[in-house]
């Protein structure tokens, strides 16, 4: 539970307004999707119902950061597992089986915090159910350390654009500040050589919003990238970043 909440708290940086639903045709899977306000990145997440079960068809949170703050009020890890408490999350339903309140409970302190859930109609969410991915023309892997270095360099030079140049079996990534013309360049190995060299340019904002982790990145020369978060559990998370639109 704590690991799932931690991941969702990072995804709340993309958009704190989250809608949790049972996956279509699969009541045992929770599905969450969201898009950033500037539309530079969107994500689709599937996780087992055991991670955060609920009886209603769905429920919405207007600011998941507040839920995380409530959860962490009681989530105090210690060196002794016997004294470490994992807060309990429960939902309250109305007569129509719609979720109306979320409770964060502490059995250790015999107390709870209540959060009023949002009307689903006010949640900003992608208007599509899936992302069209024409072809996988290249694959590159980023470690968490490499991701951290990229983010540090984005901040250092104030980069607002990222150029991905795929040539042979190499990716040359260039971060650049369009106002100052400052750049940072680094090279990565590809899983396989590309059949045709290509490049794409994206805003940097979407990359900077992604959660920490190791990523397997599928790239289509049509101008879209799928960042698959590599995890050792049953959570499936894909983030999409598209090339910058001209004009």
C-alpha positions in Angstrom: 0.0 0.0 0.0 2.7 2.5 1.0 4.6 1.9 -2.2 1.5 2.4 -4.3 0.6 5.7 -2.4 4.2 6.9 -2.9 4.0 6.3 -6.7 0.6 8.0 -6.9 2.0 11.0 -5.0 4.7 11.4 -7.7 2.1 11.0 -10.4 0.0 13.8 -8.7 2.8 16.2 -9.9 1.5 15.6 -13.4 -2.1 16.2 -12.3 -3.4 16.2 -8.7 -6.9 15.5 -9.9 -7.3 11.7 -10.2 -10.1 9.4 -11.1 -9.8 5.8 -9.9 -11.9 3.3 -11.9 -12.3 -0.4 -12.2 -10.7 -1.5 -15.5 -13.3 -2.2 -18.1 -14.1 -6.0 -18.2 -11.8 -6.6 -15.2 -13.1 -5.8 -11.8 -9.9 -7.0 -10.2 -7.8 -4.2 -11.7 -7.8 -0.5 -10.8 -7.2 2.0 -13.7 -6.0 5.6 -13.5 -5.3 8.0 -16.3 -4.4 11.7 -16.3 -2.9 14.4 -18.4 -0.8 17.4 -17.4 -2.4 20.9 -17.6 0.0 21.9 -20.4 -0.7 18.5 -22.2 3.1 17.7 -22.4 2.7 14.3 -20.7 -0.1 11.8 -19.9 -0.1 8.5 -18.1 -2.1 5.2 -17.9 -1.8 3.1 -14.8 -3.2 -0.4 -14.0 -2.8 -2.0 -10.6 -4.4 -4.9 -8.8 -7.5 -4.2 -6.8 -5.7 -5.4 -3.7 -3.6 -2.3 -3.7 -6.6 0.0 -3.2 -9.9 -1.8 -3.3 -13.3 -0.1 -3.5 -16.9 -1.2 -4.0 -18.1 1.7 -6.2 -17.5 1.8 -10.0 -15.1 4.7 -9.4 -14.2 7.7 -7.2 -12.5 11.0 -7.8 -10.0 13.1 -5.8 -9.6 16.8 -6.6 -6.2 17.0 -4.9 -4.4 13.8 -4.3 -1.6 15.7 -2.6 -3.9 16.3 0.3 -4.7 12.6 0.6 -0.9 11.8 0.7 -0.4 14.4 3.4 -3.2 12.8 5.5 -1.7 9.3 4.8 1.8 10.4 5.9 0.5 11.8 9.1 0.1 8.2 10.3 2.7 6.6 8.1 5.8 6.6 10.4 8.2 3.8 9.4 10.5 2.5 12.2 13.4 0.0 12.3 11.1 -2.4 14.0 8.4 -3.9 11.8 6.3 -4.7 14.9 6.0 -1.0 15.7 5.5 0.2 12.1 1.9 1.0 11.2 0.5 1.0 7.8 -2.5 3.4 7.7 -5.8 2.1 6.5 -7.7 3.7 3.6 -11.4 3.1 3.5 -14.3 4.7 1.5 -17.8 5.6 2.6 -20.7 5.2 0.2 -24.1 6.8 -0.2 -27.4 4.8 -0.8 -26.6 4.7 -4.5 -23.2 3.0 -3.8 -21.3 6.1 -4.9 -18.1 6.9 -2.9 -18.5 10.2 -1.0 -15.7 10.2 1.6 -12.3 8.8 2.0 -11.0 7.9 5.5 -7.3 7.5 6.5 -7.3 5.6 9.8 -4.7 4.8 12.4 -5.4 1.8 14.6 -2.3 2.6 16.6 -3.6 6.0 17.7 -7.3 5.1 17.3 -8.0 8.2 15.1 -8.9 9.0 11.5 -8.9 11.8 8.9 -11.8 12.3 6.5 -11.5 13.7 3.0 -14.5 14.6 0.9 -14.3 13.0 -2.5 -15.0 15.1 -5.7 -17.6 15.0 -8.3 -16.2 13.1 -11.3 -17.4 15.7 -13.7 -15.0 18.3 -12.4 -11.9 16.1 -12.9 -9.6 17.0 -15.8 -8.8 13.7 -17.6 -7.6 12.6 -21.1 -10.4 12.6 -23.6 -9.1 9.3 -25.1 -8.9 5.8 -23.7 -5.7 4.8 -25.3 -2.8 6.4 -27.2 -2.3 5.6 -30.9 1.3 4.3 -31.3 2.0 3.8 -35.0 5.3 1.8 -34.7 8.2 1.1 -32.4 11.2 2.3 -34.3 13.7 2.4 -31.4 14.1 1.4 -27.8 16.3 3.1 -25.2 16.7 2.4 -21.5 17.1 5.1 -18.8 18.2 4.2 -15.3 17.0 6.2 -12.3 20.5 7.7 -12.1 20.4 8.8 -15.7 17.0 10.2 -15.3 18.2 12.2 -12.3 21.2 13.5 -14.3 18.9 14.7 -17.1 16.6 16.5 -14.7 19.6 18.1 -13.0 20.9 19.4 -16.3 17.4 20.6 -17.3 17.4 22.8 -14.2 21.0 23.8 -14.6 20.7 25.4 -18.1 17.0 26.2 -17.8 16.2 23.9 -20.8 12.7 24.1 -22.2 13.3 21.7 -25.1 14.7 18.2 -25.6 16.0 16.9 -28.9 16.3 13.1 -29.4 18.5 12.2 -32.3 18.5 8.5 -33.3 21.5 7.5 -35.5 22.6 3.9 -35.9 22.8 2.3 -32.5 23.1 5.6 -30.6 20.7 8.2 -29.2 22.2 11.7 -28.8 20.0 13.7 -26.4 20.4 17.5 -26.5 18.8 19.7 -23.9 18.5 23.3 -24.9 17.4 26.7 -23.7 15.7 28.5 -26.6 16.2 31.9 -24.9 19.9 31.7 -24.2 21.0 29.0 -26.7 22.7 27.1 -23.9 22.8 23.3 -24.5 23.8 20.0 -22.8 24.4 16.9 -24.9 24.8 13.3 -23.9 24.9 10.0 -25.7 23.1 6.7 -24.9 23.2 3.2 -26.4 20.1 1.9 -28.1 18.9 -1.7 -27.8 19.2 -2.1 -31.5 20.3 0.0 -34.5 17.6 2.0 -36.1 16.7 1.1 -39.7 16.4 4.8 -40.5 17.9 7.8 -38.7 15.4 10.2 -37.2 14.9 12.9 -34.6 12.2 14.4 -32.6 11.9 17.5 -30.3 9.7 17.6 -27.2 9.0 20.2 -24.5 11.1 19.4 -21.4 8.2 19.9 -19.0 6.7 16.5 -19.5 10.0 14.6 -18.8 10.6 16.7 -15.6 7.2 15.6 -14.2 7.8 11.9 -14.5 8.2 9.7 -11.3 11.6 8.5 -10.4 12.6 5.1 -11.6 14.1 3.0 -14.4 12.4 3.3 -17.7 12.2 1.3 -20.9 11.3 3.8 -23.6 9.7 2.9 -26.9 10.0 5.5 -29.6 8.0 6.0 -32.8 9.5 8.2 -35.5 5.9 9.4 -36.0 6.7 11.6 -32.9 5.6 9.9 -29.7 7.5 8.2 -26.9 6.2 5.6 -24.4 8.0 5.5 -21.1 7.4 2.1 -19.4 8.3 2.3 -15.6 10.2 -0.9 -14.7 8.9 -2.3 -11.5 9.1 -5.6 -9.6 5.4 -5.6 -8.7 2.1 -5.9 -10.5 1.7 -2.1 -11.3 1.8 -1.3 -15.0 2.5 2.4 -15.7 3.1 4.0 -19.1 3.7 7.7 -19.6 3.5 9.2 -23.1 5.3 12.3 -24.4 4.7 13.6 -27.9 6.9 15.7 -30.2 6.4 19.5 -30.1 3.7 20.7 -32.5 5.0 23.2 -35.0 3.3 26.6 -35.2 
